[in-house]
Amino acid sequence: MRADNIHHLTEAARRRSQTTRRRAVAALRRMATSGLPVTIDTLAREAGVSRSWIYSQPDLRAEAQRLRDRPRPAAGKPDRWGLIRRRAVSVLVGPLGRLGSWR
């Protein structure tokens, strides 16, 4: 008879779920402060998760909607090159960040 290892699988799934959620929340925070447009697609790319997973999380989807619909500041011209630089850095560093602790 085989050993019952379901608790190991359950624990691994719980940890994976927590890690995925943390990445999505962190990506939302970065996007909120960087001025990047907030859409489900950009959030999924920033967080390294699937769009369908985000759609299955009502609170994250609602926060993305709130950030997308927020009024833009009217005063001053947006720092277009700053946004482009931040996006380029996130694209270049993003894959490394998803590798976990690589040091």
C-alpha positions in Angstrom: 0.0 0.0 0.0 1.3 3.5 -0.9 1.9 6.2 1.7 -0.7 9.0 1.8 1.3 12.1 0.7 -1.7 14.3 0.0 -0.7 16.7 2.7 2.5 17.4 0.9 0.6 18.2 -2.3 -1.9 20.4 -0.4 0.9 22.3 1.3 2.8 22.8 -2.0 -0.4 24.1 -3.7 -1.0 26.5 -0.8 2.5 27.9 -1.0 2.3 28.3 -4.8 -1.0 30.1 -4.4 0.4 32.5 -1.8 3.4 33.2 -3.9 1.3 33.9 -7.0 -1.0 36.2 -5.0 2.0 38.1 -3.6 3.4 38.6 -7.1 0.1 40.0 -8.4 -0.3 42.4 -5.4 3.3 43.6 -5.8 2.8 44.2 -9.5 -0.4 46.2 -8.8 1.5 48.3 -6.3 4.3 48.9 -8.8 1.9 49.8 -11.6 -0.1 52.2 -9.3 3.0 54.2 -8.4 4.8 54.0 -11.8 2.0 55.4 -13.9 1.9 52.4 -16.2 -1.5 51.7 -17.6 -3.3 49.2 -15.5 -5.1 46.5 -17.5 -5.6 42.8 -16.8 -3.1 42.0 -19.6 -0.4 44.3 -18.3 -1.0 43.1 -14.7 -0.7 39.5 -15.8 2.6 40.2 -17.6 4.0 42.3 -14.7 3.1 39.6 -12.2 4.0 36.6 -14.4 0.6 35.0 -14.0 -2.2 34.2 -16.4 -5.0 36.5 -17.2 -7.5 33.8 -16.4 -6.0 33.5 -12.9 -6.5 37.3 -12.4 -10.1 37.1 -13.6 -10.7 34.3 -11.0 -9.6 36.7 -8.2 -12.4 39.2 -7.7 -10.5 41.6 -5.4 -7.5 41.9 -7.7 -9.7 42.3 -10.7 -11.7 45.1 -8.9 -8.5 46.9 -7.8 -7.1 46.7 -11.4 -10.5 48.2 -12.6 -10.3 51.0 -9.9 -6.7 51.9 -10.9 -7.6 51.8 -14.6 -10.5 54.2 -14.0 -8.7 56.6 -11.7 -8.5 60.2 -12.9 -5.2 61.1 -14.3 -3.5 64.2 -12.9 -4.2 67.2 -15.2 -1.3 69.3 -14.0 2.0 68.9 -15.8 3.1 66.8 -18.6 3.6 63.0 -18.0 7.2 61.9 -17.9 6.9 59.7 -21.0 10.6 58.7 -21.0 10.5 57.9 -17.3 7.6 55.5 -18.0 9.4 53.9 -20.9 12.6 53.4 -18.8 10.6 51.9 -15.9 8.8 49.6 -18.3 12.0 48.5 -20.0 13.7 47.7 -16.7 10.7 45.7 -15.5 10.7 43.7 -18.8 14.4 43.1 -18.6 14.5 42.3 -14.8 11.1 40.5 -14.7 12.4 37.1 -15.9 15.2 37.2 -13.4 12.9 38.1 -10.6 10.7 35.1 -11.4 13.6 32.7 -11.0 13.4 33.1 -7.3 16.5 33.3 -5.1 19.3 32.8 -7.6 22.2 34.1 -5.6 
